[in-house]
Amino acid sequence: MKLQVSSSPHIRDSVTTSSIMRDVIIATVPAIIASGIIFGLRSVLVILVSVLSCMFFEYISRRIMKRDNTLSDLTAVVTGVLLAFNLPPTLPYYMVVIGAFFAIVVVKQMFGGLGNNFVNPALTSRIILAIAFPNDMTTWKLAEGPFNFVKSLQGVDLVSSATPLAILKHQGLQGAESIPSLLTMFLGDKAGCIGEVSILALSIGVIYMLCRKIITLWIPLTYIGTVMLMTLFIGHHSIFDLFTGGTPTADTWRQVLSEPVYMMMAGGLFVGAFYMATDYVTSPITTKGRIFFGIGCGVITVLIRYFGNIPEGVSFAIVLMNILTPHLDKATLPKTFGEVKQHEKS
């Protein structure tokens, strides 16, 4: 009789890595379609280059390291899509390829492959690209008017535009004339990264993942909730404005209550909270750990957005909390049944 020894868990289930990744890919399809409508053909090509590059580097690196081919698990495809979601639609293609190299080879394969990377590959690669190519990573352009995919086929150029998050950071709601309406921000006709602009498209994917039980809401809700709550207290129009300067006006109430909603819809908070902070490998496994993880991400994001030199902090927040994930798991893991504490033994 042959004894086989393997790592836990030992429960058999029909759910596989490839099936989970397939559901994640399906969940990103609405955002991919929305990016084509909003930014044009260029964004679709960036996604395609990112996915193909990630698959190529996955295959080559596994061959060089003499490991089994893992393209069939679809993790490289998911990494490619999520990496592209965090890039401007006008980023040069060679930079996209460089980002794919760092995500797959450096962050993932050099640490042992799937399950061994301690930080999110797509977000870590985005940070590296932002440091290496700051101008290209912060150049935001948008075609004028709707149906930009058709316009892109006709050769219409994109025009430079500031992101709503950048306007909020430097002007607050005083720059309301430059900030799109909440409805426009929900639909996504605004400047930003490829996969972050349309909350509607992202929400469709989130509903699909929840129905398929791919993700839970502990991290996303605590993450977004922390950002909105902190914005109420330290935003440009904080809740303290209601208690100063006499009786608060309807305009004051509107500004105080609108800023947290804008902060939720602007930037990469929504896509980061639901699609990246919930990554199985780099997020805690316990419910308490996930709650602390989401709160930590929210606090870091708000501090960077309001007090940092950059308008966005989602990538840095999630990666920093990824590093703390083992400690959160250790601190919140339930005691094993029958376990005796060390001091009780003595």
C-alpha positions in Angstrom: 0.0 0.0 0.0 1.3 3.4 -1.0 1.1 6.2 1.6 0.5 9.7 0.0 1.3 12.7 2.1 0.0 16.1 1.1 -0.7 19.5 2.7 -4.2 20.2 4.0 -7.0 20.7 3.4 -8.0 17.1 2.5 -11.7 17.8 1.7 -12.6 16.8 -1.9 -14.8 19.3 -3.8 -15.8 20.0 -7.3 -14.6 23.6 -7.1 -11.1 23.9 -8.6 -8.7 26.8 -9.1 -9.6 26.9 -12.8 -13.3 27.0 -12.2 -12.9 29.9 -9.7 -10.6 31.8 -12.1 -13.1 31.2 -14.9 -15.9 32.8 -12.8 -13.6 35.8 -12.0 -12.9 36.2 -15.7 -16.7 36.1 -16.5 -17.2 38.7 -13.7 -14.7 41.1 -15.4 -16.4 40.9 -18.8 -18.9 43.8 -18.1 -16.0 46.1 -17.1 -14.0 45.1 -20.2 -17.0 45.9 -22.4 -17.5 49.2 -20.5 -13.9 50.2 -21.0 -14.2 49.7 -24.7 -17.3 51.9 -24.8 -15.7 54.6 -22.6 -12.1 54.7 -23.8 -12.3 53.0 -27.2 -10.3 50.3 -28.9 -7.1 51.3 -27.2 -8.2 50.0 -23.8 -9.3 46.6 -25.3 -5.8 46.3 -26.9 -4.1 47.1 -23.6 -6.1 44.3 -21.9 -5.2 41.9 -24.7 -1.5 42.7 -24.5 -1.5 42.4 -20.8 -3.3 39.0 -20.8 -1.1 37.5 -23.6 2.1 38.8 -21.9 1.1 37.3 -18.6 0.4 33.9 -20.2 3.7 34.1 -22.1 5.8 34.8 -19.1 3.9 32.2 -17.1 4.7 29.5 -19.7 8.4 30.6 -20.2 9.2 31.0 -16.5 7.7 27.6 -15.6 9.7 26.0 -18.4 12.9 27.7 -17.3 12.3 26.7 -13.7 11.4 23.1 -14.8 8.0 23.2 -13.3 4.7 21.9 -14.6 2.7 24.0 -17.0 0.0 25.9 -15.1 -1.7 27.9 -17.9 -4.8 25.8 -17.6 -5.5 27.1 -14.1 -6.3 30.5 -15.8 -4.6 32.5 -13.0 -2.3 34.2 -15.5 -5.3 35.4 -17.5 -6.9 36.8 -14.3 -3.6 38.6 -13.4 -3.4 40.0 -16.9 -7.0 41.4 -16.8 -6.6 42.9 -13.3 -3.2 44.4 -14.2 -4.8 46.1 -17.3 -7.7 47.3 -15.1 -5.1 49.3 -13.1 -3.5 50.9 -16.1 -4.3 54.1 -18.1 -5.7 53.3 -21.6 -2.9 55.3 -23.2 0.0 53.4 -21.6 2.6 52.3 -24.2 2.4 48.6 -24.9 6.0 47.9 -24.0 5.2 49.2 -20.4 2.3 46.8 -20.2 4.6 44.0 -21.1 7.1 45.1 -18.4 4.3 45.2 -15.9 3.2 41.6 -16.9 6.8 40.5 -16.4 7.1 41.8 -12.9 3.6 40.5 -12.0 4.2 36.9 -13.2 7.9 36.3 -13.0 9.1 38.4 -10.1 6.1 38.6 -7.8 4.5 35.2 -8.5 6.9 32.6 -9.9 10.1 33.6 -8.1 8.2 33.0 -4.8 7.1 29.6 -5.8 4.1 30.1 -8.0 0.4 30.2 -7.2 -0.3 30.1 -3.5 3.2 31.3 -2.5 3.1 34.9 -3.5 2.6 37.0 -0.4 1.3 40.2 -2.2 -1.1 40.7 -5.1 0.9 40.4 -8.4 -1.3 42.9 -10.4 -1.2 45.6 -7.7 2.5 45.2 -7.0 3.2 45.5 -10.7 1.1 48.6 -10.9 3.1 50.2 -8.1 6.4 49.3 -9.8 5.2 50.9 -13.1 4.0 54.0 -11.2 7.5 54.4 -9.7 9.3 53.6 -13.0 7.1 55.5 -15.4 5.3 58.2 -13.3 4.3 60.5 -16.2 2.8 57.7 -18.4 1.0 56.2 -15.4 -0.6 59.5 -14.4 -1.7 60.7 -17.9 -5.4 60.4 -18.2 -7.3 60.9 -21.4 -10.9 60.5 -22.5 -12.7 60.8 -25.8 -15.3 63.6 -26.0 -18.8 62.2 -25.8 -20.3 58.7 -25.6 -19.7 55.7 -27.9 -15.9 56.2 -27.9 -15.3 52.7 -29.2 -16.9 53.7 -32.5 -15.0 57.0 -32.5 -11.7 55.3 -31.8 -12.3 53.2 -35.0 -12.8 56.5 -36.9 -9.4 57.8 -35.6 -10.7 60.3 -33.0 -8.0 61.2 -30.6 -8.4 61.1 -26.8 -8.1 64.4 -24.9 -6.3 65.0 -21.6 -8.5 65.1 -18.6 -8.1 65.2 -14.8 -9.5 62.3 -12.8 -12.3 63.1 -10.4 -10.1 61.8 -7.5 -7.4 64.3 -8.4 -9.9 67.1 -8.5 -11.3 66.1 -5.1 -7.8 65.9 -3.6 -6.7 69.4 -4.6 -10.0 71.3 -4.8 -12.6 69.2 -2.8 -16.2 69.7 -3.9 -15.2 73.3 -4.7 -14.2 71.9 -8.0 -17.7 70.6 -8.5 -17.9 72.2 -12.0 -15.1 69.9 -13.1 -16.3 66.8 -11.3 -18.8 64.6 -13.1 -22.2 64.0 -11.5 -22.7 61.0 -9.3 -24.8 59.4 -12.1 -22.0 59.9 -14.6 -19.4 58.5 -12.2 -21.7 55.5 -11.6 -22.0 54.9 -15.4 -18.3 55.5 -15.9 -17.9 58.3 -18.5 -14.9 59.8 -16.7 -11.1 59.7 -16.9 -9.2 57.0 -15.0 -7.7 53.5 -15.2 -9.3 51.1 -17.6 -11.2 48.9 -15.1 -12.0 51.4 -12.4 -14.3 53.9 -14.0 -17.7 52.1 -14.4 -19.2 51.3 -11.0 -22.3 49.9 -12.9 -20.2 47.4 -14.9 -18.1 46.4 -11.8 -21.3 45.9 -9.8 -22.7 43.4 -12.3 -19.5 41.4 -11.9 -19.7 41.6 -8.2 -23.3 40.3 -8.2 -22.1 37.4 -10.3 -19.3 36.5 -8.0 -21.6 36.7 -5.0 -24.1 34.4 -6.7 -21.3 32.0 -7.5 -19.9 32.3 -3.9 -16.5 33.3 -5.2 -16.1 36.2 -2.7 -17.6 37.2 0.6 -18.5 40.8 1.7 -16.4 41.1 4.9 -13.4 42.7 3.3 -15.2 44.9 0.6 -17.8 46.3 3.0 -15.4 47.0 5.9 -12.9 48.5 3.4 -15.4 50.8 1.6 -17.2 51.5 4.9 -14.0 52.6 6.6 -13.1 55.0 3.7 -16.6 56.6 3.7 -16.7 56.9 7.5 -13.3 58.5 7.7 -14.1 60.8 4.9 -17.0 62.1 6.9 -14.6 63.2 9.6 -11.5 64.3 7.8 -12.8 65.2 4.3 -12.7 68.7 2.8 -16.3 69.0 3.9 -16.4 67.1 7.2 -19.3 66.4 9.5 -17.8 69.1 11.8 -18.9 71.7 9.3 -22.5 71.0 10.3 -21.7 72.3 13.8 -19.8 75.4 12.9 -20.9 78.6 11.3 -24.5 78.6 12.5 -27.3 76.5 11.2 -26.2 74.2 8.4 -27.7 74.9 5.0 -28.9 72.4 2.5 -25.8 73.0 0.5 -23.6 72.2 3.5 -25.5 68.9 4.1 -25.1 68.1 0.4 -21.3 68.6 0.4 -20.8 66.7 3.6 -22.8 63.7 2.5 -21.7 63.7 -1.1 -17.9 63.6 -0.5 -17.9 60.0 0.9 -19.9 58.8 -2.0 -17.5 60.5 -4.5 -14.6 59.0 -2.6 -16.2 55.6 -3.0 -16.9 55.9 -6.7 -13.6 57.8 -7.7 -10.3 56.0 -8.2 -9.8 52.3 -7.8 -11.6 51.8 -4.5 -14.5 49.8 -5.8 -12.5 47.5 -8.1 -9.8 47.2 -5.5 -12.2 46.3 -2.7 -14.1 43.6 -4.6 -11.7 42.2 -7.1 -8.3 42.5 -5.5 -8.5 42.8 -1.8 -10.5 39.5 -1.8 -7.7 37.5 -3.4 -7.6 34.1 -1.8 -3.8 33.9 -1.5 -3.1 37.3 -0.1 -6.1 37.9 2.2 -6.9 36.5 5.6 -8.8 33.2 6.0 -10.6 34.1 9.2 -13.7 36.4 9.4 -12.1 38.6 12.1 -8.9 38.7 10.1 -10.8 39.9 7.0 -12.6 42.6 9.0 -9.3 43.9 10.3 -7.8 43.6 6.8 -10.6 45.7 5.3 -10.4 48.4 8.1 -6.6 48.6 7.6 -6.9 49.0 3.9 -9.5 51.7 4.4 -7.4 53.7 6.9 -4.3 53.6 4.7 -6.2 54.5 1.6 -7.8 57.6 3.2 -4.5 58.8 4.8 -2.7 58.5 1.4 -5.6 60.2 -0.5 -5.8 63.2 1.9 -2.3 63.6 3.2 0.0 61.9 0.7 1.6 63.3 -2.4 -0.5 61.1 -4.7 -4.3 61.2 -5.1 -4.7 57.4 -5.0 -3.8 54.9 -2.3 -5.7 51.7 -3.0 -2.8 49.8 -4.5 -0.4 50.7 -1.7 -3.0 50.0 1.0 -3.9 46.5 -0.2 -0.2 45.5 -0.8 0.8 46.7 2.7 -2.1 44.8 4.3 -1.1 41.7 2.2 2.2 41.7 4.0 0.3 41.7 7.4 -2.1 38.9 6.3 0.0 36.0 8.0 0.0 38.0 11.3 -3.8 38.7 11.1 -4.4 35.0 10.5 -2.2 34.0 13.4 -3.8 36.5 15.7 -7.4 35.6 14.8 -7.2 31.9 14.2 -9.5 30.0 16.6 -7.9 27.8 19.2 -7.7 24.2 18.2 -10.2 22.0 20.1 -8.4 20.4 23.0 -5.4 22.8 22.8 -3.8 23.7 26.1 -2.2 27.1 26.5 1.5 27.1 27.3 1.2 28.7 30.7 -1.5 26.1 31.6 1.0 23.3 30.9 3.5 24.7 33.2 
